[in-house]
């Protein structure tokens, strides 16, 4: 079911259609995001700021809002929510202040909701993603170096050199972490910021 998750009514409809089809909502993975332009903090415009907040932070809040309401109202009540954040949200990133800001905000939303809704049987956790071999990563690198193929390859090679695991993550590895957080194996886990980054931020944790 297609929806623009930066639009409240579309998100509300998305959750309603899901429940209509499946009867209830047991787990939700809020993973949609866009990457704005790469520039220094003072060089973003107000429109850039508003767009980043709407796409990457407000959208997660909209999804959580209607997911939480559904999980509270269903019988038996309860469920699991996993929100995708980023290692950029842990400490910021040069050239990506607004993206980092939105991803840091997701962590605070996650932790707040985890405390508020635990008594309702709802767990809320965050997947804090490092670099994964996705279109978003390649677009970000391309944007940073002006689309130069040789420079893109050099940047990716340099990034791999910073990863203790020695490689960029596979998307299925992020998916497996999210699935674990949604599963009964994580039944006592809530409010967690699960960092999945091949060890990139291990030195700073």
GURODO-142043 format. One record per residue (C-alpha): chain; x, y, z negated; residue in three letters. Coordinates in Angstrom, 1 decimal. Last residue first. Layout:
BEGIN
<rec><kette>A</kette><east>X</east><north>Y</north><up>Z</up><rest>ALA</rest></rec>
...
This chain:
BEGIN
<rec><kette>A</kette><east>30.3</east><north>4.0</north><up>-22.7</up><rest>UNK</rest></rec>
<rec><kette>A</kette><east>33.0</east><north>6.0</north><up>-21.0</up><rest>UNK</rest></rec>
<rec><kette>A</kette><east>35.4</east><north>3.3</north><up>-19.9</up><rest>UNK</rest></rec>
<rec><kette>A</kette><east>32.6</east><north>1.0</north><up>-18.8</up><rest>UNK</rest></rec>
<rec><kette>A</kette><east>31.3</east><north>3.6</north><up>-16.3</up><rest>UNK</rest></rec>
<rec><kette>A</kette><east>32.4</east><north>1.8</north><up>-13.1</up><rest>UNK</rest></rec>
<rec><kette>A</kette><east>31.9</east><north>-1.7</north><up>-14.6</up><rest>UNK</rest></rec>
<rec><kette>A</kette><east>30.2</east><north>-3.3</north><up>-11.7</up><rest>UNK</rest></rec>
<rec><kette>A</kette><east>27.4</east><north>-0.7</north><up>-11.9</up><rest>UNK</rest></rec>
<rec><kette>A</kette><east>24.4</east><north>-2.2</north><up>-13.7</up><rest>UNK</rest></rec>
<rec><kette>A</kette><east>23.7</east><north>-0.1</north><up>-16.8</up><rest>UNK</rest></rec>
<rec><kette>A</kette><east>20.6</east><north>-1.1</north><up>-18.7</up><rest>UNK</rest></rec>
<rec><kette>A</kette><east>19.2</east><north>2.0</north><up>-20.4</up><rest>UNK</rest></rec>
<rec><kette>A</kette><east>17.1</east><north>0.2</north><up>-23.0</up><rest>UNK</rest></rec>
<rec><kette>A</kette><east>13.9</east><north>1.7</north><up>-24.6</up><rest>UNK</rest></rec>
<rec><kette>A</kette><east>12.4</east><north>-1.8</north><up>-24.9</up><rest>UNK</rest></rec>
<rec><kette>A</kette><east>13.9</east><north>-5.3</north><up>-25.2</up><rest>UNK</rest></rec>
<rec><kette>A</kette><east>12.2</east><north>-7.8</north><up>-27.5</up><rest>UNK</rest></rec>
<rec><kette>A</kette><east>10.4</east><north>-9.7</north><up>-24.7</up><rest>UNK</rest></rec>
<rec><kette>A</kette><east>13.4</east><north>-9.6</north><up>-22.4</up><rest>UNK</rest></rec>
<rec><kette>A</kette><east>13.1</east><north>-13.4</north><up>-21.5</up><rest>UNK</rest></rec>
<rec><kette>A</kette><east>9.4</east><north>-12.7</north><up>-21.0</up><rest>UNK</rest></rec>
<rec><kette>A</kette><east>10.3</east><north>-11.1</north><up>-17.7</up><rest>UNK</rest></rec>
<rec><kette>A</kette><east>10.1</east><north>-7.5</north><up>-16.6</up><rest>UNK</rest></rec>
<rec><kette>A</kette><east>13.7</east><north>-6.6</north><up>-17.8</up><rest>UNK</rest></rec>
<rec><kette>A</kette><east>14.9</east><north>-9.8</north><up>-16.1</up><rest>UNK</rest></rec>
<rec><kette>A</kette><east>13.2</east><north>-8.8</north><up>-12.8</up><rest>UNK</rest></rec>
<rec><kette>A</kette><east>14.9</east><north>-5.4</north><up>-12.9</up><rest>UNK</rest></rec>
<rec><kette>A</kette><east>18.3</east><north>-7.0</north><up>-13.4</up><rest>UNK</rest></rec>
<rec><kette>A</kette><east>17.6</east><north>-9.4</north><up>-10.5</up><rest>UNK</rest></rec>
<rec><kette>A</kette><east>16.6</east><north>-6.6</north><up>-8.3</up><rest>UNK</rest></rec>
<rec><kette>A</kette><east>19.8</east><north>-4.7</north><up>-8.9</up><rest>UNK</rest></rec>
<rec><kette>A</kette><east>21.7</east><north>-7.8</north><up>-7.9</up><rest>UNK</rest></rec>
<rec><kette>A</kette><east>19.5</east><north>-8.3</north><up>-4.9</up><rest>UNK</rest></rec>
<rec><kette>A</kette><east>20.6</east><north>-4.8</north><up>-3.6</up><rest>UNK</rest></rec>
<rec><kette>A</kette><east>24.2</east><north>-6.0</north><up>-3.5</up><rest>UNK</rest></rec>
<rec><kette>A</kette><east>26.8</east><north>-4.0</north><up>-5.5</up><rest>UNK</rest></rec>
<rec><kette>A</kette><east>29.8</east><north>-2.4</north><up>-4.0</up><rest>UNK</rest></rec>
<rec><kette>A</kette><east>33.0</east><north>-4.3</north><up>-4.5</up><rest>UNK</rest></rec>
<rec><kette>A</kette><east>36.1</east><north>-4.7</north><up>-6.7</up><rest>UNK</rest></rec>
<rec><kette>A</kette><east>34.3</east><north>-5.6</north><up>-9.9</up><rest>UNK</rest></rec>
<rec><kette>A</kette><east>36.4</east><north>-2.9</north><up>-11.6</up><rest>UNK</rest></rec>
<rec><kette>A</kette><east>34.8</east><north>-0.4</north><up>-9.3</up><rest>UNK</rest></rec>
<rec><kette>A</kette><east>37.1</east><north>2.6</north><up>-8.6</up><rest>UNK</rest></rec>
<rec><kette>A</kette><east>38.7</east><north>1.1</north><up>-5.6</up><rest>UNK</rest></rec>
<rec><kette>A</kette><east>35.3</east><north>0.3</north><up>-4.1</up><rest>UNK</rest></rec>
<rec><kette>A</kette><east>34.7</east><north>4.1</north><up>-4.2</up><rest>UNK</rest></rec>
<rec><kette>A</kette><east>37.9</east><north>4.7</north><up>-2.2</up><rest>UNK</rest></rec>
<rec><kette>A</kette><east>36.9</east><north>2.2</north><up>0.4</up><rest>UNK</rest></rec>
<rec><kette>A</kette><east>33.4</east><north>3.8</north><up>0.7</up><rest>UNK</rest></rec>
<rec><kette>A</kette><east>35.1</east><north>7.3</north><up>1.1</up><rest>UNK</rest></rec>
<rec><kette>A</kette><east>37.5</east><north>6.0</north><up>3.7</up><rest>UNK</rest></rec>
<rec><kette>A</kette><east>34.7</east><north>4.3</north><up>5.7</up><rest>UNK</rest></rec>
<rec><kette>A</kette><east>32.6</east><north>7.5</north><up>5.6</up><rest>UNK</rest></rec>
<rec><kette>A</kette><east>35.7</east><north>9.6</north><up>6.6</up><rest>UNK</rest></rec>
<rec><kette>A</kette><east>36.2</east><north>7.4</north><up>9.7</up><rest>UNK</rest></rec>
<rec><kette>A</kette><east>32.5</east><north>7.6</north><up>10.7</up><rest>UNK</rest></rec>
<rec><kette>A</kette><east>32.3</east><north>11.5</north><up>10.3</up><rest>UNK</rest></rec>
<rec><kette>A</kette><east>28.7</east><north>12.2</north><up>9.3</up><rest>UNK</rest></rec>
<rec><kette>A</kette><east>29.5</east><north>15.6</north><up>7.7</up><rest>UNK</rest></rec>
<rec><kette>A</kette><east>31.6</east><north>14.1</north><up>4.9</up><rest>UNK</rest></rec>
<rec><kette>A</kette><east>29.1</east><north>14.5</north><up>2.0</up><rest>UNK</rest></rec>
<rec><kette>A</kette><east>26.1</east><north>13.8</north><up>4.2</up><rest>UNK</rest></rec>
<rec><kette>A</kette><east>27.6</east><north>10.6</north><up>5.4</up><rest>UNK</rest></rec>
<rec><kette>A</kette><east>28.3</east><north>9.5</north><up>1.8</up><rest>UNK</rest></rec>
<rec><kette>A</kette><east>24.8</east><north>10.3</north><up>0.7</up><rest>UNK</rest></rec>
<rec><kette>A</kette><east>23.3</east><north>8.6</north><up>3.7</up><rest>UNK</rest></rec>
<rec><kette>A</kette><east>25.3</east><north>5.4</north><up>3.1</up><rest>UNK</rest></rec>
<rec><kette>A</kette><east>24.2</east><north>5.3</north><up>-0.5</up><rest>UNK</rest></rec>
<rec><kette>A</kette><east>20.6</east><north>5.9</north><up>0.3</up><rest>UNK</rest></rec>
<rec><kette>A</kette><east>20.7</east><north>3.2</north><up>3.1</up><rest>UNK</rest></rec>
<rec><kette>A</kette><east>21.7</east><north>0.7</north><up>0.5</up><rest>UNK</rest></rec>
<rec><kette>A</kette><east>24.8</east><north>-1.2</north><up>-0.5</up><rest>UNK</rest></rec>
<rec><kette>A</kette><east>24.6</east><north>-0.5</north><up>-4.2</up><rest>UNK</rest></rec>
<rec><kette>A</kette><east>26.6</east><north>2.1</north><up>-6.2</up><rest>UNK</rest></rec>
<rec><kette>A</kette><east>25.7</east><north>2.3</north><up>-9.9</up><rest>UNK</rest></rec>
<rec><kette>A</kette><east>22.2</east><north>1.9</north><up>-11.1</up><rest>UNK</rest></rec>
<rec><kette>A</kette><east>20.8</east><north>2.6</north><up>-14.6</up><rest>UNK</rest></rec>
<rec><kette>A</kette><east>17.8</east><north>0.4</north><up>-14.8</up><rest>UNK</rest></rec>
<rec><kette>A</kette><east>15.6</east><north>1.9</north><up>-17.4</up><rest>UNK</rest></rec>
<rec><kette>A</kette><east>13.2</east><north>0.3</north><up>-19.9</up><rest>UNK</rest></rec>
<rec><kette>A</kette><east>9.6</east><north>0.5</north><up>-21.0</up><rest>UNK</rest></rec>
<rec><kette>A</kette><east>7.9</east><north>-2.3</north><up>-22.9</up><rest>UNK</rest></rec>
<rec><kette>A</kette><east>4.1</east><north>-2.1</north><up>-23.5</up><rest>UNK</rest></rec>
<rec><kette>A</kette><east>2.5</east><north>-4.2</north><up>-26.3</up><rest>UNK</rest></rec>
<rec><kette>A</kette><east>0.4</east><north>-1.3</north><up>-27.5</up><rest>UNK</rest></rec>
<rec><kette>A</kette><east>2.7</east><north>-0.9</north><up>-30.6</up><rest>UNK</rest></rec>
<rec><kette>A</kette><east>5.6</east><north>-0.4</north><up>-28.2</up><rest>UNK</rest></rec>
<rec><kette>A</kette><east>3.8</east><north>2.5</north><up>-26.5</up><rest>UNK</rest></rec>
<rec><kette>A</kette><east>5.2</east><north>5.7</north><up>-28.1</up><rest>UNK</rest></rec>
<rec><kette>A</kette><east>8.8</east><north>4.4</north><up>-28.7</up><rest>UNK</rest></rec>
<rec><kette>A</kette><east>9.2</east><north>3.1</north><up>-25.2</up><rest>UNK</rest></rec>
<rec><kette>A</kette><east>7.5</east><north>6.2</north><up>-23.8</up><rest>UNK</rest></rec>
<rec><kette>A</kette><east>10.2</east><north>8.5</north><up>-25.3</up><rest>UNK</rest></rec>
<rec><kette>A</kette><east>13.1</east><north>6.2</north><up>-24.2</up><rest>UNK</rest></rec>
<rec><kette>A</kette><east>11.8</east><north>6.0</north><up>-20.6</up><rest>UNK</rest></rec>
<rec><kette>A</kette><east>11.0</east><north>9.7</north><up>-20.2</up><rest>UNK</rest></rec>
<rec><kette>A</kette><east>14.5</east><north>10.6</north><up>-21.6</up><rest>UNK</rest></rec>
<rec><kette>A</kette><east>16.2</east><north>8.2</north><up>-19.1</up><rest>UNK</rest></rec>
<rec><kette>A</kette><east>14.1</east><north>9.6</north><up>-16.3</up><rest>UNK</rest></rec>
<rec><kette>A</kette><east>15.3</east><north>13.1</north><up>-17.2</up><rest>UNK</rest></rec>
<rec><kette>A</kette><east>18.9</east><north>12.0</north><up>-16.7</up><rest>UNK</rest></rec>
<rec><kette>A</kette><east>18.0</east><north>10.9</north><up>-13.2</up><rest>UNK</rest></rec>
<rec><kette>A</kette><east>16.4</east><north>14.2</north><up>-12.4</up><rest>UNK</rest></rec>
<rec><kette>A</kette><east>19.4</east><north>16.1</north><up>-13.6</up><rest>UNK</rest></rec>
<rec><kette>A</kette><east>21.8</east><north>13.9</north><up>-11.7</up><rest>UNK</rest></rec>
<rec><kette>A</kette><east>19.9</east><north>14.6</north><up>-8.5</up><rest>UNK</rest></rec>
<rec><kette>A</kette><east>19.9</east><north>18.3</north><up>-9.2</up><rest>UNK</rest></rec>
<rec><kette>A</kette><east>23.6</east><north>18.4</north><up>-10.0</up><rest>UNK</rest></rec>
<rec><kette>A</kette><east>24.7</east><north>16.4</north><up>-7.0</up><rest>UNK</rest></rec>
<rec><kette>A</kette><east>27.8</east><north>18.2</north><up>-5.7</up><rest>UNK</rest></rec>
<rec><kette>A</kette><east>29.9</east><north>17.1</north><up>-8.6</up><rest>UNK</rest></rec>
<rec><kette>A</kette><east>28.2</east><north>14.4</north><up>-10.6</up><rest>UNK</rest></rec>
<rec><kette>A</kette><east>26.4</east><north>14.4</north><up>-14.0</up><rest>UNK</rest></rec>
<rec><kette>A</kette><east>27.2</east><north>12.4</north><up>-17.1</up><rest>UNK</rest></rec>
<rec><kette>A</kette><east>24.7</east><north>9.6</north><up>-17.6</up><rest>UNK</rest></rec>
<rec><kette>A</kette><east>22.3</east><north>10.7</north><up>-14.9</up><rest>UNK</rest></rec>
<rec><kette>A</kette><east>24.9</east><north>10.1</north><up>-12.2</up><rest>UNK</rest></rec>
<rec><kette>A</kette><east>25.0</east><north>6.5</north><up>-13.5</up><rest>UNK</rest></rec>
<rec><kette>A</kette><east>21.5</east><north>6.3</north><up>-12.0</up><rest>UNK</rest></rec>
<rec><kette>A</kette><east>17.9</east><north>5.9</north><up>-13.1</up><rest>UNK</rest></rec>
<rec><kette>A</kette><east>15.4</east><north>3.4</north><up>-11.9</up><rest>UNK</rest></rec>
<rec><kette>A</kette><east>12.3</east><north>3.0</north><up>-14.1</up><rest>UNK</rest></rec>
<rec><kette>A</kette><east>11.2</east><north>-0.4</north><up>-15.4</up><rest>UNK</rest></rec>
<rec><kette>A</kette><east>7.7</east><north>-0.7</north><up>-16.9</up><rest>UNK</rest></rec>
<rec><kette>A</kette><east>6.3</east><north>-3.7</north><up>-18.7</up><rest>UNK</rest></rec>
<rec><kette>A</kette><east>2.8</east><north>-4.8</north><up>-19.7</up><rest>UNK</rest></rec>
<rec><kette>A</kette><east>0.3</east><north>-4.6</north><up>-22.5</up><rest>UNK</rest></rec>
<rec><kette>A</kette><east>-3.4</east><north>-5.0</north><up>-23.2</up><rest>UNK</rest></rec>
<rec><kette>A</kette><east>-5.1</east><north>-8.4</north><up>-23.1</up><rest>UNK</rest></rec>
<rec><kette>A</kette><east>-7.4</east><north>-7.1</north><up>-21.8</up><rest>UNK</rest></rec>
<rec><kette>A</kette><east>-6.7</east><north>-3.9</north><up>-19.8</up><rest>UNK</rest></rec>
<rec><kette>A</kette><east>-7.0</east><north>-0.4</north><up>-21.2</up><rest>UNK</rest></rec>
<rec><kette>A</kette><east>-3.4</east><north>0.2</north><up>-22.5</up><rest>UNK</rest></rec>
<rec><kette>A</kette><east>-1.8</east><north>-1.3</north><up>-19.4</up><rest>UNK</rest></rec>
<rec><kette>A</kette><east>-3.9</east><north>0.9</north><up>-17.1</up><rest>UNK</rest></rec>
<rec><kette>A</kette><east>-3.2</east><north>4.1</north><up>-19.0</up><rest>UNK</rest></rec>
<rec><kette>A</kette><east>0.5</east><north>3.2</north><up>-19.1</up><rest>UNK</rest></rec>
<rec><kette>A</kette><east>0.6</east><north>2.6</north><up>-15.3</up><rest>UNK</rest></rec>
<rec><kette>A</kette><east>-1.3</east><north>5.8</north><up>-14.6</up><rest>UNK</rest></rec>
<rec><kette>A</kette><east>1.1</east><north>8.0</north><up>-16.6</up><rest>UNK</rest></rec>
<rec><kette>A</kette><east>4.2</east><north>6.0</north><up>-15.7</up><rest>UNK</rest></rec>
<rec><kette>A</kette><east>3.7</east><north>6.5</north><up>-12.0</up><rest>UNK</rest></rec>
<rec><kette>A</kette><east>3.1</east><north>10.3</north><up>-12.4</up><rest>UNK</rest></rec>
<rec><kette>A</kette><east>6.1</east><north>10.5</north><up>-14.6</up><rest>UNK</rest></rec>
<rec><kette>A</kette><east>8.3</east><north>8.7</north><up>-12.1</up><rest>UNK</rest></rec>
<rec><kette>A</kette><east>7.0</east><north>11.1</north><up>-9.4</up><rest>UNK</rest></rec>
<rec><kette>A</kette><east>7.8</east><north>14.1</north><up>-11.5</up><rest>UNK</rest></rec>
<rec><kette>A</kette><east>11.4</east><north>13.0</north><up>-11.7</up><rest>UNK</rest></rec>
<rec><kette>A</kette><east>12.7</east><north>12.0</north><up>-8.3</up><rest>UNK</rest></rec>
<rec><kette>A</kette><east>10.5</east><north>13.6</north><up>-5.6</up><rest>UNK</rest></rec>
<rec><kette>A</kette><east>8.9</east><north>16.4</north><up>-7.5</up><rest>UNK</rest></rec>
<rec><kette>A</kette><east>12.1</east><north>17.4</north><up>-9.4</up><rest>UNK</rest></rec>
<rec><kette>A</kette><east>14.2</east><north>17.3</north><up>-6.3</up><rest>UNK</rest></rec>
<rec><kette>A</kette><east>11.8</east><north>19.3</north><up>-4.3</up><rest>UNK</rest></rec>
<rec><kette>A</kette><east>11.4</east><north>22.0</north><up>-7.0</up><rest>UNK</rest></rec>
<rec><kette>A</kette><east>15.2</east><north>22.4</north><up>-7.3</up><rest>UNK</rest></rec>
<rec><kette>A</kette><east>15.8</east><north>22.6</north><up>-3.6</up><rest>UNK</rest></rec>
<rec><kette>A</kette><east>13.0</east><north>25.2</north><up>-3.3</up><rest>UNK</rest></rec>
<rec><kette>A</kette><east>14.7</east><north>27.2</north><up>-6.0</up><rest>UNK</rest></rec>
<rec><kette>A</kette><east>17.8</east><north>27.2</north><up>-3.9</up><rest>UNK</rest></rec>
<rec><kette>A</kette><east>20.9</east><north>25.2</north><up>-4.6</up><rest>UNK</rest></rec>
<rec><kette>A</kette><east>24.2</east><north>27.1</north><up>-4.3</up><rest>UNK</rest></rec>
<rec><kette>A</kette><east>24.6</east><north>27.7</north><up>-8.1</up><rest>UNK</rest></rec>
<rec><kette>A</kette><east>25.0</east><north>24.0</north><up>-8.8</up><rest>UNK</rest></rec>
<rec><kette>A</kette><east>27.5</east><north>23.2</north><up>-6.0</up><rest>UNK</rest></rec>
<rec><kette>A</kette><east>26.4</east><north>21.4</north><up>-2.9</up><rest>UNK</rest></rec>
<rec><kette>A</kette><east>25.2</east><north>18.0</north><up>-1.5</up><rest>UNK</rest></rec>
<rec><kette>A</kette><east>21.7</east><north>18.2</north><up>-0.2</up><rest>UNK</rest></rec>
<rec><kette>A</kette><east>18.8</east><north>16.2</north><up>-1.7</up><rest>UNK</rest></rec>
<rec><kette>A</kette><east>18.7</east><north>12.5</north><up>-2.3</up><rest>UNK</rest></rec>
<rec><kette>A</kette><east>15.3</east><north>10.9</north><up>-2.3</up><rest>UNK</rest></rec>
<rec><kette>A</kette><east>13.8</east><north>8.5</north><up>-4.8</up><rest>UNK</rest></rec>
<rec><kette>A</kette><east>11.4</east><north>5.6</north><up>-5.2</up><rest>UNK</rest></rec>
<rec><kette>A</kette><east>12.2</east><north>2.9</north><up>-7.8</up><rest>UNK</rest></rec>
<rec><kette>A</kette><east>9.4</east><north>2.7</north><up>-10.3</up><rest>UNK</rest></rec>
<rec><kette>A</kette><east>9.2</east><north>-1.0</north><up>-11.1</up><rest>UNK</rest></rec>
<rec><kette>A</kette><east>5.8</east><north>-2.0</north><up>-12.6</up><rest>UNK</rest></rec>
<rec><kette>A</kette><east>4.8</east><north>-5.0</north><up>-14.6</up><rest>UNK</rest></rec>
<rec><kette>A</kette><east>1.6</east><north>-6.7</north><up>-15.8</up><rest>UNK</rest></rec>
<rec><kette>A</kette><east>-1.0</east><north>-4.6</north><up>-14.0</up><rest>UNK</rest></rec>
<rec><kette>A</kette><east>-4.5</east><north>-6.2</north><up>-13.9</up><rest>UNK</rest></rec>
<rec><kette>A</kette><east>-7.1</east><north>-7.8</north><up>-11.7</up><rest>UNK</rest></rec>
<rec><kette>A</kette><east>-4.8</east><north>-8.4</north><up>-8.7</up><rest>UNK</rest></rec>
<rec><kette>A</kette><east>-6.5</east><north>-6.6</north><up>-5.8</up><rest>UNK</rest></rec>
<rec><kette>A</kette><east>-8.5</east><north>-4.1</north><up>-7.7</up><rest>UNK</rest></rec>
<rec><kette>A</kette><east>-5.6</east><north>-3.5</north><up>-10.1</up><rest>UNK</rest></rec>
<rec><kette>A</kette><east>-3.3</east><north>-2.7</north><up>-7.2</up><rest>UNK</rest></rec>
<rec><kette>A</kette><east>-5.9</east><north>-0.5</north><up>-5.6</up><rest>UNK</rest></rec>
<rec><kette>A</kette><east>-6.3</east><north>1.5</north><up>-8.8</up><rest>UNK</rest></rec>
<rec><kette>A</kette><east>-2.6</east><north>1.8</north><up>-9.3</up><rest>UNK</rest></rec>
<rec><kette>A</kette><east>-2.2</east><north>3.2</north><up>-5.7</up><rest>UNK</rest></rec>
<rec><kette>A</kette><east>-5.2</east><north>5.5</north><up>-6.1</up><rest>UNK</rest></rec>
<rec><kette>A</kette><east>-3.7</east><north>7.1</north><up>-9.2</up><rest>UNK</rest></rec>
<rec><kette>A</kette><east>-0.4</east><north>7.5</north><up>-7.4</up><rest>UNK</rest></rec>
<rec><kette>A</kette><east>-2.1</east><north>9.1</north><up>-4.4</up><rest>UNK</rest></rec>
<rec><kette>A</kette><east>-4.0</east><north>11.5</north><up>-6.8</up><rest>UNK</rest></rec>
<rec><kette>A</kette><east>-0.8</east><north>12.6</north><up>-8.5</up><rest>UNK</rest></rec>
<rec><kette>A</kette><east>1.3</east><north>13.3</north><up>-5.4</up><rest>UNK</rest></rec>
<rec><kette>A</kette><east>5.1</east><north>12.9</north><up>-5.7</up><rest>UNK</rest></rec>
<rec><kette>A</kette><east>4.5</east><north>9.1</north><up>-5.3</up><rest>UNK</rest></rec>
<rec><kette>A</kette><east>3.5</east><north>9.5</north><up>-1.7</up><rest>UNK</rest></rec>
<rec><kette>A</kette><east>1.6</east><north>6.3</north><up>-1.2</up><rest>UNK</rest></rec>
<rec><kette>A</kette><east>1.6</east><north>3.2</north><up>1.1</up><rest>UNK</rest></rec>
<rec><kette>A</kette><east>0.0</east><north>0.0</north><up>0.0</up><rest>UNK</rest></rec>
